[in-house]
Amino acid sequence: MTGRLQEKNGRFYMVVSALDDGKHQPKGKSNGPTDKGHKQRAKDMLKGYLQGLEELAEQQRTDDIAPPE
């Protein structure tokens, strides 16, 4: 899973590319209204968002592997 920042009309968008059925599927999410000069804050938000997605994916993989009770 990878991510990047994209700026449009003064807003930063997080674009995340994840594998889905063997193909990379880009998904975008707005960081909300941000002013110019807040690129570092947007980078930190992207890093946290990617970590959260990685943890969720790991949890789903673990749940799929666990034997049924």
N, C-alpha and C positions, 0 to 999 in steps of 0.2 A: 504494500500500500504506500503510495507516494502522494505528496501534496505540494501545491505551490500557491502563491498569492497572485491575484490578477486585479489590477486597478481599473475601474470604469467609473467615470463621472464622479470622481472624488471619493469613491467607496472602494474598500478592499473586499475581494471575494476569495474564499478558500475553494480551490478546485482540487478535489481528491480523486485519484485514479485507483480503482480497486479491480481485482480480477473477479469476473463473474462468468462462469461457464467457459473459462479459458480465454476470455477477451477482457481487455481493459475498458472499464466503463467509467467515464468521468462524471463526477457529481459536484455541483457547486452549492455553496452556502455563503450567505452574506455575513460579514462581521458586524453588521449594523452600521449606522451612520458614524463615520469616522472623519475627522478633519485631516487635512494635510499635515504631515510630520508625525503621524502615528504608525509608521510602518513597522517599527520594532514591536509595538503592542500587538499589531495584527499578526506578526510572525510568531509571537508567544501564544496567541490564541490558536493559530494553526497547529503549533506543536502540541498543545494540550488536546486539541480536537483529534489529532492523529493518534495520540496515546490512548485516548478514550476508545476510539474505534478499534485499535489493536487489542485492547483488553477485552472488548466485547467479542471480537472475532475469536480470540483465544478461549474465552469462556464457552462460546458456541461449539468450538472444536472439541473441547473437553466434555461437554454435555453429549455430543454425538458419539464419543468414544466410550463413555460410561455404560456399563452393562445395565440392562433394565432390571428393576427390582420386582 
